Amino acid sequence: MANTQNGITVNHLPSLTWNRLRVNSAYVDLGNLPETQGEAACIQVNTEDIVVKKEPTSSAAAWADTFSGGIRREAYIAGKRAIYQEQVFATGLGREFTDLIDRTVPYTDIYTVEAGQKPEKPVVLRWEFADGTHAAAQQIIHAREGAEAVFLIIQESDRQAAGHAMFETKLILEKGAKVNLIKVNLLGDGFVLLDDTAAVQCEDTGFTLTQMLLGGGRTYTGCYADLCGDRSSFATNTGYLGYGERLLDINYVAVQRGRKTESRMYLNGALKDESQKVFRGTIDLRKGSKGSTGDEQEDVLLLDPKVVNKQVPVILTEEEDVNGRHGATIGNLADDMMFYLGTRGIGKYEAEMLMTRGRLMSIAQTIPDEETIGKIYFRIKGIFEKDE
């Protein structure tokens, strides 16, 4: 069976920075990933109120490009050379991953929420991976004018399973549409996950991305939101847990083109053992985005001295009447807190588990699916119990 190239470069910063820490991008070694992927079982729930169809990937990609074809991919952003001008429908992981998906996936699933429709139940796409599975999938979520919907995508396997999982999700939000996309990674410790998200937003739209990143030995995830329309908004709410020698690489980009747009990136996570995490967060306030705001905040709990935590907050601006800010809280459990907990019979292990579980479950509780919330709870519990 023919193999793909050995690796691809993903998660580019939109504008390059000093690269001594090697954070401008990430290289993914794909090893012997087969050109033809296996199948993962996808269970679809609550799709009766939307339109679902399959299209050849090439024609689906060309159709999606028409929604962003009018966007000029600048050669320079705020005086710096851009990365994403190579793509028509810009994505978080970038062009090389999109090219790989387009070659790999023969058909794209298109989920359309018709104009004015507001399904009461979330659309659930539960992907179940067996050990040794190498699978890829591409979805397009099309929310027509005034539509509102919640989509929940779950990637899961046994903790001991290994393989490759590749996902690309594109969103097209027409005027006044609102979509809450939830992605939950519960894959086994031996999986390599590449999970890409991209959105084109017209005026008065709202896109919320909630991610729970709890599985996979190597996880690369990105999101690129193009806020083209006036008063459009984009928000992320991300929880993650690094453990063992796990690598987590995240890249979020909010490009704000319309007037009075808003972007908010909130991340909350913990790193233990010898895990590593890189977060790139870019707020890009383009010319013409008067009255727009951007906010990026991350709270990281470091539980062991050998963890590696890298953060690259970036604010680019070509407009004067805008407001962008970023901040980070990084640290371990304070000695006075450990002393207080110790006086109540709570040891270091229990304290770390309680603090980590509390911050992650606060995000999990926003997911409108009790089964998924339960799986998140027990995955967190299992990660700590393994090392007890």
C-alpha positions as CSV (number, residue, x, y, z in Angstrom):
1,M,0.0,0.0,0.0
2,A,1.4,3.4,-0.9
3,N,2.4,5.8,1.8
4,T,2.1,9.5,2.1
5,Q,5.0,11.8,2.7
6,N,6.6,11.2,6.0
7,G,5.5,14.5,7.6
8,I,3.7,17.8,7.2
9,T,4.1,21.3,8.8
10,V,1.1,22.6,10.7
11,N,-0.1,25.3,13.1
12,H,1.8,28.2,11.5
13,L,1.8,31.5,13.3
14,P,0.2,34.0,10.9
15,S,3.3,36.2,11.2
16,L,6.7,34.8,12.1
17,T,8.4,35.5,15.4
18,W,11.9,34.8,16.9
19,N,12.2,31.0,16.4
20,R,14.7,30.0,19.1
21,L,12.0,28.1,20.9
22,R,10.7,26.7,17.6
23,V,7.2,27.9,18.0
24,N,6.5,29.4,14.5
25,S,5.0,26.0,13.5
26,A,4.9,22.3,14.3
27,Y,6.2,19.4,12.3
28,V,4.1,16.2,12.4
29,D,5.9,12.9,11.6
30,L,3.3,10.8,10.0
31,G,5.5,7.7,9.9
32,N,3.9,5.0,7.7
33,L,0.5,6.5,7.5
34,P,-1.3,4.7,4.6
35,E,-2.6,6.7,1.7
36,T,-6.0,4.9,2.0
37,Q,-7.4,5.3,5.5
38,G,-9.3,2.7,7.5
39,E,-12.8,3.4,8.7
40,A,-13.8,4.6,12.1
41,A,-17.4,4.0,13.2
42,C,-19.5,7.2,13.3
43,I,-22.7,7.2,15.2
44,Q,-25.0,10.2,14.3
45,V,-27.6,11.3,16.7
46,N,-30.3,14.0,16.4
47,T,-29.8,14.7,12.6
48,E,-33.5,14.6,11.8
49,D,-33.9,18.3,11.9
50,I,-31.1,19.2,9.6
51,V,-30.1,18.2,6.0
52,V,-27.3,15.7,5.8
53,K,-25.6,14.7,2.5
54,K,-22.3,13.5,1.1
55,E,-20.4,15.2,-1.7
56,P,-17.1,14.3,-3.4
57,T,-14.4,16.1,-1.5
58,S,-13.1,18.1,-4.4
59,S,-16.5,19.6,-5.3
60,A,-17.4,20.2,-1.6
61,A,-14.1,22.1,-1.1
62,A,-14.7,24.2,-4.3
63,W,-18.2,25.0,-3.1
64,A,-17.0,26.1,0.4
65,D,-14.3,28.3,-1.2
66,T,-17.0,30.4,-2.9
67,F,-18.0,31.7,0.6
68,S,-14.5,33.0,1.3
69,G,-13.4,33.7,-2.3
70,G,-14.0,37.4,-1.9
71,I,-11.6,37.7,0.9
72,R,-8.2,39.0,-0.2
73,R,-5.5,36.9,1.4
74,E,-2.9,39.6,2.1
75,A,0.7,39.0,1.3
76,Y,1.5,41.1,4.4
77,I,-0.3,41.5,7.8
78,A,0.5,44.5,9.9
79,G,3.8,44.8,8.1
80,K,4.8,41.1,8.4
81,R,4.7,38.4,5.8
82,A,1.6,36.2,6.1
83,I,1.3,32.5,6.0
84,Y,-2.3,31.9,5.1
85,Q,-2.6,33.7,1.8
86,E,-2.0,30.3,0.2
87,Q,-5.4,29.1,1.2
88,V,-8.8,30.3,-0.1
89,F,-10.7,28.9,2.9
90,A,-8.1,29.5,5.6
91,T,-7.7,26.9,8.4
92,G,-5.9,26.5,11.7
93,L,-3.6,23.6,10.9
94,G,-2.9,25.1,7.5
95,R,-2.5,24.2,3.8
96,E,-0.4,21.1,4.0
97,F,-3.0,19.4,6.3
98,T,-5.9,20.5,4.1
99,D,-4.1,19.1,1.0
100,L,-3.5,15.8,2.9
101,I,-7.2,15.6,3.9
102,D,-8.3,16.4,0.3
103,R,-6.2,13.5,-1.0
104,T,-7.3,11.1,1.7
105,V,-11.0,11.6,2.2
106,P,-13.1,10.8,-0.9
107,Y,-16.4,12.2,0.4
108,T,-17.2,15.2,2.7
109,D,-20.2,15.2,5.0
110,I,-22.2,18.4,4.7
111,Y,-24.6,19.3,7.5
112,T,-27.0,22.1,6.6
113,V,-29.2,24.0,9.1
114,E,-31.9,25.7,7.1
115,A,-32.7,29.4,7.5
116,G,-34.4,30.2,10.7
117,Q,-34.1,26.6,12.0
118,K,-33.1,26.1,15.7
119,P,-33.0,22.4,16.6
120,E,-33.6,21.9,20.3
121,K,-31.2,18.9,20.6
122,P,-27.5,19.0,19.8
123,V,-26.3,17.1,16.6
124,V,-24.0,14.4,17.9
125,L,-21.2,12.8,15.8
126,R,-19.6,10.1,17.9
127,W,-16.5,8.6,16.3
128,E,-15.3,5.3,17.8
129,F,-11.8,4.2,16.9
130,A,-10.5,0.6,17.3
131,D,-6.9,-0.1,18.1
132,G,-4.8,0.2,14.9
133,T,-7.3,2.4,13.1
134,H,-6.0,5.1,10.7
135,A,-9.0,7.2,9.7
136,A,-9.8,10.6,8.4
137,A,-13.0,12.6,8.0
138,Q,-14.1,16.0,6.8
139,Q,-17.3,17.9,7.7
140,I,-18.8,21.1,6.5
141,I,-21.4,22.8,8.8
142,H,-23.6,25.3,6.8
143,A,-25.8,27.5,9.0
144,R,-28.1,29.5,6.8
145,E,-29.5,32.9,7.7
146,G,-30.8,33.1,11.2
147,A,-30.1,29.4,12.0
148,E,-28.9,28.3,15.4
149,A,-27.5,24.9,16.3
150,V,-25.2,22.9,18.6
151,F,-22.8,20.3,17.1
152,L,-20.9,17.8,19.3
153,I,-18.1,15.8,17.8
154,I,-16.5,13.1,20.0
155,Q,-13.4,11.1,19.2
156,E,-12.9,8.2,21.5
157,S,-11.2,4.8,21.9
158,D,-9.8,2.6,24.6
159,R,-7.0,4.1,26.7
160,Q,-4.5,1.5,25.4
161,A,-5.4,2.0,21.7
162,A,-3.1,3.5,19.0
163,G,-3.5,4.8,15.5
164,H,-4.1,8.0,13.5
165,A,-7.1,10.3,13.5
166,M,-7.5,13.2,11.2
167,F,-10.5,15.6,11.2
168,E,-11.2,18.8,9.3
169,T,-14.4,20.8,10.1
170,K,-15.3,23.9,8.1
171,L,-18.2,26.2,9.1
172,I,-20.1,28.6,7.0
173,L,-22.2,31.0,9.0
174,E,-24.6,33.2,7.0
175,K,-26.2,36.4,8.3
176,G,-27.4,36.1,11.9
177,A,-26.5,32.4,12.3
178,K,-25.1,31.0,15.5
179,V,-23.2,27.7,16.0
180,N,-21.8,26.2,19.1
181,L,-19.3,23.5,18.1
182,I,-18.0,21.1,20.8
183,K,-15.1,18.8,20.2
184,V,-14.1,16.2,22.8
185,N,-10.9,14.2,22.4
186,L,-11.0,10.9,24.4
187,L,-8.6,8.9,22.2
188,G,-6.1,6.3,23.5
189,D,-2.6,7.2,24.6
190,G,-1.1,5.9,21.4
191,F,-3.1,7.9,18.9
192,V,-1.9,10.8,16.8
193,L,-4.7,13.3,16.4
194,L,-4.8,16.1,13.9
195,D,-8.0,18.1,14.3
196,D,-8.6,21.3,12.3
197,T,-11.4,23.8,12.4
198,A,-12.2,26.8,10.2
199,A,-15.1,29.3,10.0
200,V,-16.2,32.0,7.7
201,Q,-18.6,34.4,9.4
202,C,-21.0,36.9,7.9
203,E,-22.6,39.8,9.8
204,D,-24.2,39.3,13.2
205,T,-23.0,35.7,13.5
206,G,-21.8,33.9,16.6
207,F,-19.3,31.0,16.6
208,T,-18.3,29.3,19.8
209,L,-15.7,26.5,19.9
210,T,-15.5,24.3,23.1
211,Q,-12.7,21.8,23.2
212,M,-11.8,19.1,25.7
213,L,-8.4,17.7,25.0
214,L,-7.8,14.7,27.2
215,G,-6.6,11.9,24.9
216,G,-4.0,11.1,22.3
217,G,-0.2,10.7,22.6
218,R,0.3,13.6,20.2
219,T,-2.5,16.1,19.5
220,Y,-2.3,18.9,17.0
221,T,-5.4,21.1,16.8
222,G,-6.1,24.5,15.2
223,C,-8.9,26.9,14.6
224,Y,-9.1,29.9,12.2
225,A,-12.1,32.1,12.4
226,D,-12.6,34.7,9.7
227,L,-14.9,37.4,11.1
228,C,-15.8,39.0,7.8
229,G,-19.2,40.5,8.8
230,D,-19.9,43.4,11.1
231,R,-20.8,42.5,14.7
232,S,-19.7,38.9,14.2
233,S,-18.2,37.1,17.3
234,F,-15.9,34.2,18.0
235,A,-15.2,32.5,21.3
236,T,-13.2,29.5,22.4
237,N,-13.4,27.7,25.7
238,T,-10.8,25.0,25.9
239,G,-9.8,22.5,28.6
240,Y,-6.8,20.3,28.4
241,L,-4.7,17.8,30.5
242,G,-1.2,16.8,29.7
243,Y,0.2,13.6,31.2
244,G,3.0,11.1,30.6
245,E,5.1,12.2,27.7
246,R,2.1,13.6,25.8
247,L,2.5,16.5,23.3
248,L,-0.3,19.0,22.8
249,D,0.0,21.7,20.1
250,I,-2.7,24.3,19.7
251,N,-3.1,27.2,17.3
252,Y,-6.1,29.6,17.4
253,V,-6.4,32.5,15.0
254,A,-9.1,35.2,15.0
255,V,-9.0,37.5,12.0
256,Q,-11.4,40.4,12.6
257,R,-12.3,42.2,9.4
258,G,-15.8,43.6,10.1
259,R,-16.7,46.5,12.4
260,K,-17.6,45.9,16.0
261,T,-16.4,42.3,15.9
262,E,-15.5,40.4,19.1
263,S,-13.1,37.5,19.8
264,R,-12.5,35.7,23.1
265,M,-10.0,32.9,23.6
266,Y,-10.1,31.2,27.1
267,L,-8.0,28.2,27.9
268,N,-7.7,26.3,31.2
269,G,-5.5,23.3,31.7
270,A,-3.0,21.3,33.7
271,L,0.3,19.6,32.8
272,K,1.8,16.7,34.8
273,D,4.7,14.2,34.5
274,E,6.8,15.1,31.4
275,S,4.1,16.4,29.1
276,Q,4.5,19.3,26.7
277,K,2.1,21.9,25.5
278,V,2.4,24.8,22.9
279,F,-0.3,27.3,22.5
280,R,-0.3,29.9,19.8
281,G,-3.1,32.5,20.0
282,T,-3.4,35.3,17.5
283,I,-5.9,38.2,17.5
284,D,-5.6,39.9,14.1
285,L,-7.4,43.2,13.9
286,R,-7.5,44.2,10.2
287,K,-8.0,47.6,8.7
288,G,-11.7,48.4,8.7
289,S,-12.4,46.6,12.0
290,K,-13.3,49.8,13.9
291,G,-14.8,49.2,17.3
292,S,-13.6,45.6,17.5
293,T,-12.3,43.9,20.6
294,G,-10.1,40.8,21.3
295,D,-9.3,39.1,24.5
296,E,-7.1,36.0,25.1
297,Q,-6.5,34.4,28.5
298,E,-4.9,31.2,29.6
299,D,-4.7,29.6,33.1
300,V,-2.1,26.7,33.4
301,L,-1.5,24.5,36.4
302,L,2.0,23.0,36.4
303,L,2.0,19.8,38.5
304,D,5.6,18.5,37.9
305,P,9.0,20.1,37.4
306,K,9.7,18.4,34.1
307,V,6.6,19.7,32.1
308,V,7.2,22.1,29.2
309,N,4.8,24.9,28.7
310,K,5.1,27.3,25.8
311,Q,2.7,30.2,25.1
312,V,2.8,32.6,22.1
313,P,0.2,35.3,22.5
314,V,0.1,37.6,19.4
315,I,-1.9,40.7,18.7
316,L,-1.7,42.2,15.2
317,T,-3.5,45.4,14.3
318,E,-3.9,47.6,11.3
319,E,-6.7,49.7,12.8
320,E,-6.6,52.4,15.6
321,D,-10.1,52.2,17.1
322,V,-9.7,48.7,18.5
323,N,-9.0,47.0,21.8
324,G,-6.9,43.8,22.1
325,R,-5.4,42.3,25.3
326,H,-4.0,39.0,26.4
327,G,-2.8,37.5,29.7
328,A,-1.7,34.3,31.3
329,T,-1.6,32.7,34.8
330,I,1.0,30.0,35.2
331,G,2.0,28.2,38.4
332,N,1.7,25.3,40.7
333,L,-0.3,24.6,43.8
334,A,0.7,27.2,46.4
335,D,2.4,26.0,49.6
336,D,-0.2,27.6,51.8
337,M,-3.0,25.9,49.9
338,M,-1.2,22.5,50.2
339,F,-0.7,23.1,53.9
340,Y,-4.4,24.0,54.3
341,L,-5.5,20.9,52.4
342,G,-3.0,18.8,54.4
343,T,-4.6,19.8,57.7
344,R,-7.8,18.3,56.4
345,G,-6.3,15.0,55.4
346,I,-5.9,15.8,51.7
347,G,-2.5,14.7,50.3
348,K,-0.6,16.1,47.3
349,Y,-2.0,13.5,44.9
350,E,-5.6,14.1,45.9
351,A,-5.1,17.9,45.9
352,E,-3.7,17.8,42.3
353,M,-6.6,15.7,41.1
354,L,-9.2,17.8,42.8
355,M,-7.9,21.1,41.4
356,T,-7.4,19.7,37.9
357,R,-10.8,18.0,37.9
358,G,-12.5,21.2,39.1
359,R,-11.1,23.4,36.4
360,L,-11.8,21.0,33.6
361,M,-15.2,19.9,34.8
362,S,-16.3,23.6,34.9
363,I,-15.9,23.5,31.1
364,A,-17.3,20.0,30.7
365,Q,-20.5,21.0,32.5
366,T,-21.3,23.3,29.6
367,I,-21.7,20.3,27.2
368,P,-25.3,19.4,26.7
369,D,-24.8,15.6,26.8
370,E,-24.7,13.8,30.1
371,E,-23.0,10.7,28.7
372,T,-20.1,12.8,27.4
373,I,-19.8,14.7,30.7
374,G,-19.5,11.3,32.5
375,K,-16.8,10.0,30.2
376,I,-14.8,13.2,30.7
377,Y,-15.1,12.8,34.4
378,F,-13.9,9.2,34.4
379,R,-11.1,9.9,31.9
380,I,-9.6,12.6,34.2
381,K,-10.0,10.2,37.2
382,G,-8.3,7.4,35.3
383,I,-5.4,9.5,34.3
384,F,-4.6,10.3,37.9
385,E,-5.3,6.8,39.2
386,K,-2.9,5.3,36.8
387,D,-0.1,7.1,38.5
388,E,-1.3,6.8,42.1
